[in-house]
Amino acid sequence: MIEGKKDFLDTEGFSEKALLDIIALGLKMKKNKQKYSKSLKGKKLGMIFEKSSTRTRVSFEAGMYELGGISIFLSSRDIQLGRGETIEDTARVLSRYVDCIMIRTYSQEVVETLAKHSTVPVINGLTDLLHPCQAMADFMTIVEYKYKVKDLNFCFIGDGNNMAHSLGLLASKLGTNFSIATPENYTMNEEITKKIKENAKISGSKIKITVDPKEAIKDADIVYTDVWTSMGQEEETEKRLKDFKGFQINDELVKLAKKDYIFMHCLPAHRGEEVSSSVIDGTNSVVFDEAENRLHIQKAILYLLLK
């Protein structure tokens, strides 16, 4: 159990055991929905969306419904944030109305400020820096397919973005070897990279950072990619398509991974860009189980924060 007010802003605020406990609870909830169907009866989740989403909105709304609670959708057009109310005042007001706040926004600083001034738990639904709920769903999926996380080889190929950050932080925390290949000008945030290496010294994870996809993917148990152009970067599309040439996950590249590798993608995917259709639709792909697990891991997070 998580005692007192606790937020889920990133995975760094939790021990290895706590993170594995959340994953274990997510797996239990997936197998036995009925057992937890009224566990959050009467609880209210306020959901702030400054960035639009399919999976985040539907999975949190469905999750609260399955646990017996309700969710309230709040776009930036619906609340006073869009008209100049401070994030501090928004936190204080919403805390009087709901039992938990989830926010999907641009700045990690906004999430942390919201949590600082809120008297109810705050969940990071995504920022430009981190996407911890997705990373937790990903590792829940890895446990489903590989039955462990320690000593597996996790390979990320693509942009050193919020997904790369959250996956690297979680992998290094849980003892999973983490290799990443990005083009030279798209490397991970320096501070995040430092934290990943610090975690690895404790957990025993092996970290490999390279610009060569072939080097990163060698003997991988998990192969992961994300879109090359994230939301808000659309004007960079043409440049990114050129810069990421050679970084596509395709049949030729995955020959270097282990035969029983699993392919993962947080979705939405751009088939023919970061991944070929033959890989994402192939027998090694687990992307739709991975997408479903957003629902279950977020239910586990909500349950532990609110119950």
N, C-alpha and C positions, 0 to 999 in steps of 0.2 A: 504494500500500500504506500501511496505518496501522502505524507501527513502535512497538514497546514496548507497555506497557499503555495502552489507550485505551478510554474509555467512550463510550456513546451516550446521554447524559442529555438533550440538547437539540441543536438545530442550530447554536446560537451557538458551540459549541466547534470548528466546522469552517469552513474557508474556502469561498468560492463554488465554487472548482474542485473541492475535495474532495466537496462535496455533489452537484455535477453528475456527478462520477465515480461516485459511489454509484448515482445514477439510471441512468447509462449501463450499469453492471454489472447492475442489476436488469433492464433491458431485454434484455441479452444472455442472462441466465439464463432469462428467460421464453421466449425463442426457442429456446434450446438447453439443455434440462434435462439431457440425457445427459452433456454435456461436464463438468458440475460434480458429477455424481452421487456421486462418492466423495471429493470434495475435503475434507470434514470427517470422514472415517472415523475412528472412535475418539473423537471429541470429544463432550463431554457438556454439555448446557444445563440448568441448574436454573431452574425457572420458579416464582416466588413470586406467588401471587394473593391479595391481600387484597380485591380487587374482582373479581367474577365477570366472565366475558367469553365470547362465542362466537368472534368473529373473531380476537382476540389469541391465545387458547389454540390454536385449530385451525391458524392460519396459522404460528405458531412451531413447533408439533409437526410439522406436515406439512413445513415448511421444513427442519428438522433432519433429518428422515427422507430427504428428497430429496437432501440434501447428504452423506448417509452417516453422520450422527451420531445421537445419541439425545437425548431430552428427558425431564426428570423433573418432573412436576407437583406443586407444593407449595402447598396452600391454607393459610390461616392456622390452620385446625384441625389440619393435619398436622405443623406445625413448632412449635418451642418459642417462637416470637415470640408466639403466642397465649397462652402461659403465663408471659410476663414476661422471656424472654431478651432481652437488648439487641440492637439492630440491629447494633451493632459486633461482638458475639460471633457473631451469625449470619453476618456477612460473613466473619469469620475462619475459621469452621468450614466453610462451604460452599466456600470457596476451596480447601480441601484435597480436596474431593470432585469438583468440576465444573470445566469450562474456561471457563464463562461463566454469568452470572446475568442473567435477565430478571425485572423486578419490575413488577407492576401494583398500585398502591396509591393512597392518598389524598394524602399529603403529599410535596411535592417535596423537602423536607428529609430525609425517610426515604431517598429514592433517592440523594441526594447523600452522606448519611452511609454508606450501604451501599457506595457506590463508593469513598469515602475509605478504608475499612477492608478492602476486598476486594483480594486480589492478582490476581484475574482480572477481565476486562472486565464491566461492568454496563450493561445496556440498560434504558432507561425505556420500559416498556410502556404507561404512562399514569399521570398523577397529576391531581389537581384543577387544577393549574396548566398542565400541558403534555401534549401527545400527539404527540411528534415522529415516531414511526414512521408514524402515519396521515398526517401532513402530507407526509412523504417519498413515501408511496404515492400521495398526491393529485397531487403534482408530477410523479411518473413518469407518471401518467395524462394529465396536461396535455401532457407532451412527446409521448406517443403520438398524441394527437389534434391538437395544435397545432404540433408539431415544434419548439417553442421555448418559452422562459419569459419572456425579456426583452420589455418593452413591451406585454405583454398586460394587459388590465384584469380583475383578479380582484375579485369582489364577494362579500362575506359578509353575510348578513342573519340576524339572530337574537340569541342570547345571547352576550355577550362572555366566552365560557368558554374552556376549555383548547384547544378546536379553533381558535377565533378567535385565541388567543395564538400557537399553533404555526404556523398558516397565515400570520399577519401577519409573524412573525419570518422565516419562510422566504421569503415573497414579497419582503420588503424586502431580504433578503440577495441574492436572485437577480435583482433588477432588474425584478420584476413589479409593476405598479401595484396598490395594494391599497386598496379602499374597504370600509367596514363601516358597517352601520346597525343600531343596537341601541336598544331603549327606554331612556329617560333613566336609569333606575336599574339598568341591566344592562350598563354599559360595561365595557371591558376594564380589567384591572389597570393601575394608573398606571405602575409600573416597566416592565412589558412594553411599554406604549405608548411610553414614552420610548426603549426599545431599538429598537423598530420605526422610530421617526423617526430615530434615529442611524444605523441601517443604511441607511435611504433616502438620507441625505445622501451616503453613499459609493457606493451602487449606482445612484442616479438614479431610484429608484422614486418615484412620486407617491402620497401617502397622503391619503385622505379619510375623516374620521370624522364621522358624522352620525346623526341620529335619524330620518331620512327614507328609507325603503326605495327610493322612486322616484328620489331623488337618487343613491343608492349604485349602483343597478343600471343607470343610463344608460350605454349603449354597452359593457356588460360582455361579455367573451369567456368568462368562467367565472362561473357563478352557484352559490353554495354556501350550504347551510344545515345546521343540526343540530337535534336535539330541543330543545324549549323547557325541558323538565324533565329534568335529568340524574340519573343514579343517585345516590341519597342525598338528593334534593330532592323526593321524592314528596309530602311534606306541603304543598308550595307549589304543587301542580298547578293548583288552581282559580284562585289569584291570578295565576299566570303566564299562564294562558289569557286572562285579562282584560288583563293588561299587554301581551301580545304581539299583541293584536288589530290587524290591519292589516299584520302582518309575515309573513304567509303567502306563500310562493312559489307563484303561481298563473298561469293563462294570461294574465290581464290585466297582471300585473306584468312577466312576462318579455317582453312586447311591447316594453319599453323597452331590453332587451338587444340585442346584435347578433343577426342572424338565425341565424348559425351558432354561437351560444353553446353551451357544454356545461353540463349541470346535474350537480352533485356533492353527495353526502351521505355522511357517514362510516358511517351505519347503526348501529343499527336506526332506521327511520323511522316516524313516526306520521302516516300518511296522513290528510289532513283537518285536521291541526294546522299544523305548520310548512311543509308542502308538500301541494299537491293531488295526487290520484292521476294526473290528466291530465299533470302535469309530470314526476313521478318515473317514470311508466311511458311517457312520450312518447319521440319519436325523438331528442331532444336529450340525454336522460339517459344517463349513462355509469356509473351507480352500481355496477353489478355488475362491470364491468371494474376499477373503482376498488377494490372489495372484494377481487378476485382479486390485485391488485397489492400488497396487504399481504404476501402470501406471498413474492412475488419481491423486493421491496425489503428485506424482513427477511432473506432469504437473502443478499442482497448485503452487508448490514450485518454479519451473522454471519461471512460469508466474510472480509471485510476485517479484522474484529477478531481472528479466530482463525487465519487462514491466514498 
